[in-house]
């Protein structure tokens, strides 16, 4: 756009809007045509040379002359010290001076103050748009967003003790400045290939991807998918049972400004949960490669893989490489948390050579290399597999702590029988002369268990059922001990359930039939009731045996209980690891993709690794020698048009 600027005025508001310009010696600006200029310049991060502390512009100062000093005298004085006048400011007695190359701002101020006619010499201070921190109550514990030197407090897991708090100025991502440019990632699908995610967590409930035309390996055509897919249990519910995937997802996309917990790098997002790791944190070549394929086929463009293994796996590497070539997908992977040097130790997928992988190591609150982080000291930088460092120590995020318990079932009350009262099934109380408290049903011709008395009439087809409220649980198991005596072909015992209540024998589905036990021993029985986690889950027991009584069966059911598990949807945890570091880079990549959708994975890759803070820790351990800075990555990809401002 052509901009004709004939007069100078600075408007200081809560947000200082700044325009880029080039100036001649006089008071008129040279017109700059940016109409055909690319937003992406590989050597440019900003048109302001900001000092390392972020407070002043290097190479420039502002000088105020006394009103009686004329224009030519001012120019002569400035030129005599090796400088040049760039322009006058709102008060014509103030001029912006370009210093000679390499001159320190503060040493120049001392020299210019001594010029005849100079009243004041000062730095050219940097102004930024005002950012309002999110109102999430634990935001002050998110040092990676804004490092104030705070001490991070333990919640569940042990803390990383080094540099907590950091001495001196700490390291952070500049997220508050980045959020002034973009905080929304909704237009990009972000896949988290991990242990699943607690999709009911208060920070994540509104962030999930869903599709009416989901494709996958386990069905033909398309179907509706919500959340993602579980390649461990092969179902549509990729729930997290370790907390790891939920923690990673929260770093990327916890909802900001919702008055709860924390704020993610993306304060709004669409997350696809792809569960490939079981409750012990283990996955396989098959689950991981299937997970990658699912994510790609369903539109994910940024994929987080906070996992690793020691073996080069062609099934996984091929899927990653092809995703870059065919689908423009960027993968962010963790370097591993073994504290190992990858110049002599192997960890994958970090070490795959695919250009669409960013491998991330961990920095602590000071910006030092975390002791648990893998690193790469290969002599040739091009041979190093770790690309960049990012915060990874003492990271607060959402978490999924699974709560478990059980309901002891009382067989003495609340049951409906197939016969009159308890004629078909009997309840035997806990006595010294009989089995412990139990249900009992007799086939024709059977006597009663020794010492138990007559509690049920002989029968050939009988059942009993009751209804339970299981609506607050994510999973449920029916557990009991069963003795099915002298059974032959045609005899069976069956457990059934109906999530809609009523008679499960007539309307429910079979959970499982216990094994026949001719040896008269008790079997430990477990049946899955997860499909029945409703407020009206009816559970029934049915016995069928011979009608002629020649080889009848008898059933004894004892120690009935329903074991349950549920997630805690407001849990948070402080964790450390390169998994957390990869999540920060994933969030940054998604911000970049949304900020400039036309850019491909390579553009985003180089914006992240080239714009980071140059640190000694990164220099000795990574390929590009940088630590992630989200704000700098955003302005590297698409520099905002800004100019210097000064408070008079």
N, C-alpha and C positions, 0 to 999 in steps of 0.2 A: 504494500500500500504506500502511495506517495504521501508524505506529510510535509506541508509548508509551515515552517515555524518562524515567525518574524519577531515575536517578543518572547520573553522568558518569564514564566511565573511558576512558582512551586505551590502546590496545594497540599498542606499537611492535614490529613484527616486520620481517622483510626486505621485506614488502609491507604498507604501511599502508592498511587498508581504511577508507574515509572516508564518513560519512553526512551528507546535507544536512539542515540544520535551521534553524529560526527560534526565537529566544530572547527571553523577556521579561526584566524587570529582575532577577527573583529567580533561584533555582537550578533552577526547573522549566522544561522545554522546552515550547513550544507545539506541539501535535500538528499535523503537516502531512499532509494527504491528497493523495497523488500518484496515486491510482488512476486518475483520469480525466484526468490531465495529459498533454498531448502531449509526446512526446520531442523533437519538432522545434519549436524556438522560434527564429524568425528573428532575434531580437535578443539571443540568449543564446549564449555560448560556454562558460561555466562559472559556477558560483555562488561562485567565489573570484576576487577581483580581484588577480591575480598581477602583481607588478612586472615591468617590461620585462626585467630580468636574470633573472627566473624564480626568485628566491631568497626573497622575502618577500611577505606580503599587504599590499597598500596599504590605508590607512584604518583599520588596527588595530595595537595593540601589546599586549604582556602586561606587567602590572605586579605585582610582588611586594611586599606590605606586611609590616611586622613583625607578629609574632603578637599583640602587645598592642593593635593598632589594630582597633577594633570595626567592624562592618558599616556603620553609619551614617556614621562618620567617613570610611571609604573612599569611600562614595558621594558625600559632600560634596566631598572633595578632587578626585575625578574630574570631577564636574559643574562645579566652579569653573574648570576649565581647558577647558570646552566639550565634554568627552567624556561618554560614558555607558557604564555597565557592561553587558556582554552576558551574561557568566556567570562563575562561578568554575571553576577547573580542578581536576585531581585533588588537588592540595594546595590547600586552601581559601584559603591566603594569596595564591595567584596568581589574578588576575582578567584576563579578556579585555576590553579597552577598545575601544570604537568611537570614533574620533577625529572631531572636527568636520570638516565638508566642506572638502576642499582642503588639509588640513594634511599636511605631510610627515612620514613616519614618523620619520625621524632627528631632525628638529627637535622633534617631540613627545616623543621619548625624553629629550632634554635637559631639557625643561620638567618632565616627570613625575618625573624623578630628584630634582628639588628639592622635591617635595611632602614635608611632614612625615610620617614613618613609612614612607617607601618605601625598600626595600632595593635592588631591581633594576627597571629598565625595559628591555625588549628588543623586537625585532621579533617578529611572528608568522611564523615561518619556514615555508617550503613543503616538504612531503615528497611524494615520488612513489614509485610502485611500483618496486622494483628490477628493472632489466632486465639481462639477460646478453647482451653483444654476440655475434653469431654467430661461429662458429669458422672462418669462411672466411678463408684466409691473407692475402688482399689487402684485407680489409675496412677496414684502417686507411687505405687510399688512397681510400676512398669518402667524400669530404668532404661530399657532399650528405646522407649519412646522419648523420654526426657530424663536425662541423667543429672540429678541435682546433688549427687554424692550420697544419696539415701542408703540406709541399711535395709537389706531385704530380709523379711521375717519368715521363719519357717512355718509351713502349714502342715504337711504330711511327711514328705520325704526329707532326707537330710539336705542341708545346704552345702553349696560349694563355698568354702571359707576364704579362699584367696581373693583379695581386693573387694571384700564386702564389709564396709564400704570402700570405694576407691580412694586413694590418697590423691589430692589435687583434682584436676579436672577429669571427669569421667568421659567415657565414650558413649555416644548414642547415635540414632539413625536420623535425627532431625525430622521426626515424624510430624511435629506440629507445623513446621514450615511446609512439609510435603502436603499435609491435609488442606492447606490453603489453596493448593493447586488442584488436588483431586483426592477424594476419600472413598470414591464409589468404584466397585468392581463388578457391578451387576451384569454388565454386558458380556463378561467372559466366564465360561464354565471352568472352575478350578477343581480338579480331581485330587483327592487325598487317598493314596493307595497305602493302606496302613492296617491297623487292628480294628477298623470300624470307627464310628463316631456316635456318641450319645446324641441322637437327633431330638431328644426331648429336653436337652439342657437349656436353661433359661437364656444363655447367650447365643445359642445356635439355632433355635427352633424355627426362625424365619429366614434362614440363610440357605436352605437346601434346594438343590436342583431337583426338578421333576420333569417328566416327559410323557406325553400320551403315546409316543411312537418309539419306545425304547427297544433297542435290538440287543441280542445276547446269544450266547452259545447254548443255553439250556431251553430255548423255546424257538418255535418256528414263526417267522414274520416279526411283527411288532406287538408291543403291549404297553400298558401304562406302568411307569416306574416312578416311585417317589423315594428320595434319599440316594439311591444307588443300588448296589448289589453285593451280596455276601458270597464269596467264592470259597469260604470255609464250610459253611453249613448249607450252601446252595439254596438260598432263599432271598426274598426281597427286603430283608430286615438287617442291614449291616450295622448292628449294634456293637458298641465297643465294650469289651469285658476286661480291659487292662488299664484304661485311662489314657494310653499313649496317643491314640489317634484323636481323641477328644482334645487333648492338650495341644497337639499340632494344629488342629482346625481352629481352635480359639486364637492362637497367635495370628493366623492368617486372617480370620474373619469374625471374631467376636463382635457382636453388634455394639457400636459406639453410641454414646449419648442416650442410652436407654435406662440410665440410673441403676444399673446392675453391674457388679463385678468389674470388668475390664473393657478395653477397646482393642480390637484387632487392627492390623495394618490396614486392611480393607474394612471400613466401618459398615459397609453394606456389601454383600457378595452372594454368589451362587456356588455352593459347595456340593460336589458329588462324592459321596462316601463309597469307597471300593474296599471291602474287607478282604484281605489276603493273608492276614496273620491271625493265628488262633489266640485263645485266652492266655497262652503261655508266651506269646510273642513270636511264634514260629510260623513260617510260611514255606512254600515249596516253589520250584520252578514253574509248576503247572498253575498254582494259584496266582503267582505274580504275573506271569505272561498273559493269563486269561484276564486278570484285572487291568493290565495295560491295554489290551485289545478292547475291552469293554469301554474304558474311558475314552479312547480314541474314537471308536465307532459311534459314541453318543455325544460327541461334540466338545470334549474337553480340549482346551488349548494350552493351559498351564497345568502341569502335573507334578505334585509333590510326592517324592518317594523317600521318606525318612526311615530307610532300612538299608541293610547291607549284608554281604556275605563274602567268604574268602575265595570263591571260585568263579572263574569266567564262565558265564552261562549263556550259550548261544541263543537259547530260546527267548531269553529276556533281552539280550543286546540287540538281536535282530528286530524285535518288536519296537524298541526305542529308536533305533536308526531309521527304520521304515516310517515311523511316525513323523520324524523331522522331514524326510524327503517327500512324503505323500500328503501329509496333513498339517504341516507347519506347527508342530507341537513342541513346546519347550519343557524339558524335564529339569526339576531342581532336586538334587539328591544330597544326602548327608555323607560326609567324609568318613564317618565311623568314630566311635568314642572309646577306642582301645589305647589311646595315647601312643600310637605307633607311627613310624616313619614309612610312608608309602613308597619311598625310593627303594625299599627292600622288603616290604610287606604288601600283600595284595588285598584290596577291598573293592567290591563291586556292588552297585553299578558306577561308583565314583571313577574307576579306572577305565571304563569304556571310552573309546576315542571318538564317539559320536559327537558332532559339533553342536547338537541340540541338548547337551547336558551341562548344567552348572553344578559343580561339586563344591560343597560348602563346609568349611571348618569353623571352629568356635572361638570367639573372643570373650573375655570376661568383662566386668564392669569398668575396668581400667583401659580396656582395649588390648590387653596382653593375650597371648595364645593360652587358652585354657589347658590345664595339664592333662585333661582327659581326651582332648581333641587329637585326632590323627593329623598329621602334617606331612609335607613332602619337601625334602631337601635335595632333590636331584639337581646336579650341577647345572644342567641345561634347563632353563626356565620352560622351554617348549615341551620338555618331558614331564613336567610336573602335572599331576592329575587334579590337585585341589586348586580351584580357581580363585576363591575369595574367602574371607572370614566374615562372620556375622555374629551378633550376640547369641550366646548359648549357655551361659552360666546364670543360675538363679532366675529363671524365667517364670513369671507368674502367668497362668492361663487357666482356662476351663479344664475340668477333670471329670472323670466318671468313676466314682467309687461304688462298686456293686454291694448292696446290702442284701443279706440273706437271712432266712429264718424258716420256721415251719409252723404249721397248724396241726395240733393234735386232734384227731377226729374221735369224737365220743360215739361209740356204737350203740349207746343206750337210749339215745333220744334224737328226734328230728328225722327219722328215716321212714320211708314209705315201702311197704311190703307187697309182694305180688299176691299173697294169700290173705287170710283174715288175721289181723294183728301179726303175730310172729309165728304163725303155724308153719310157714315154709322155711323161714330163716329164724334162727334163734340167736339171742344175745346171751353169752355166758359171762358173768361177772368174774372179776379177778378173785380166785379163791385158792386156798392152799391145796385143794384136792383136784384141781382141774388146770387146764392151760391158763395162761394169763388172759386178761380181758380180750374177747374175740367175738367175731361172727362165726356162725356154724350152720351148715345145711347138710341134711342127711338124704342119701338115696334110699330107695326101697330095700328092705331086708337088712339095713344097717342098724346096729345098736348104737348107743351113744358113747362118746369117749368116756373112759373109765373115770368114775367119780364126778362126772359133769351133770348128771341128771337129764331129764327129758325137757329140752328147750325148743325142739322143732319137730314137726311131723315129717315122716318120710315123703319124698316128692321126686319128680323126674324133671321138672322145668320150673325154676323159681328165680326170683331176683329181688333186689333191695336197692333203693337209691335215696340220695339226699342232695340238697342244693347248697352251694357255697358262693360267697362273694369274693372273687379273686381279681377284681377290677384294678386294684392298685399295684399289681405285680406285672413285671415284664415276662417272667417265665414261671412255670409251676410244674412240679413233678408229683405224681401220686406214688407214695412209697408204702409198702406193707410187706408182711411175710405170709406166704400162702402154703397150705398143705392140701394137695389134691390127691386123695388116696384111691388106690386100686382102680385107676381109670383105664379104660380100653378104647378101642376105636368107636367113635360116636359120642364119647363123653368129652365135655369141655367146660372150662371155666373162662369167663370173659369179663373184662372191665370196659365200660362204655361211658361216654360223656357227651353232653349237649350244651353248647355255650348259650343257648336260648332258654334254658330251663325246661321244666316239665319232665316227662318220662324219657330218660336217655335210652332205655331198652327199645322203645318203639321209634324214637326220632333221632337218637344220637349216632355217633360213630364209634367203632371199636378202637380202643387205645392199644390193647395188647392182650394176647392170651398167654397166661403163664404155662411153663412146661409141665407135663404130667410127671408126677413123682410117685411111681409105684413103690419106691423104697420107704415111703412114709416119712420123708424128711421135709422140713420147711424150706421153701425157696424165697430168696429175697427178690421182691418184685418192684420194678420201677416203670411207670408209664408216664409219657409226656402229656401234660395238660396245658402247654403254652397256648394252644389254639383256643383254650377255654378260659382265658383270663378276662372274664366278664363278671358282672354283678350277679349273673344268674347261671352259673356253671353247675349243672346237675351231673353227678357221678353215680354210676350204678354198677352192681356186681351181679352176674348171672351165672347159674349152674344148670347144665343139661346132662342127664345121665340116662341109663337104660330104663325102659318102661317095664320090662319083665322082671327086673330085680335079680337076674342071674349073675351079672357082673356089675353091680351098681358102684357108684363113686360117692365119695363124701368130701366135703370142702370145709376147711378151717381157715379163716382169715383173721390175722391178728396184727396188732401194732400199726394201725392205719394212721397215716399222716400225709399232709400236703406240704412239700418243701417248696419255698418260693425264693425268687431273686428279683430285685428291682434296682434301678439306677437312681442315684441321687442327683437331681437336676439342678442343684445350686452349689455343687462342690467346685473348689478351685485348688490348685496345687502349684508349688514352686518346684520346677524340675530343671535339670541340666543335661546337656548333650548336644551333639551335632544335629540331632533331629530337630531341635528347637531352632538352630541356626538356619537350616534349610527352609523352615517355615517362614522365617522373616524374609528370606529372598523370594520365596513363592508369593507372599503378599505383595512385595515390591514389584515383581514381574507382572502381577495382575493389575496393579495400579497403573503401570506403564502401558499395558495393553489397552486398558480402558481410556487412558489419556490420549493415546494416538493409535486408534484401531488399525490403521493401514500398515503399521510396521510388523515385520515378520519376526520369527524367533531369533534370528541372527541380530537384528537391530536391538532387540530387548537384551540379548545376551551381552553385547558390547557396551550398551548403555550402563548396565549394572556393574560390570567388572572394570570398566575404564573410569567411571565417575567416582568410585569409592575413595575413602580417605587413605592416603599412603601412610602406612604404619610400619614400624620396624618388625612387629610380629608377623604381619602379612608378607613382608619382604622376604623373610627367611623360610616361609612355610607354604606359600602359594605361587601360582603361575603369574598372576597379574599384580601381586604386591599390594592389594587394597583390601580395606574392610568396608562392608556395605554402608552406604549413606543413601537413604531412600530419597531425601530431598534433592541431593545432587544428581541422582539417577533420573529423576523427573525433569530437571532443567537441562540435563545433558540430552535427553531424548527430544525435548521440545523447549528450548530456552524461552522464558518469558521475556517480553520487552520491558526493560527496566532502565532507569537512570539513577544517578546519585541524588541524594537529597541531603539538605543540611538544615539544622535548626538554628535560626538566627538568634 
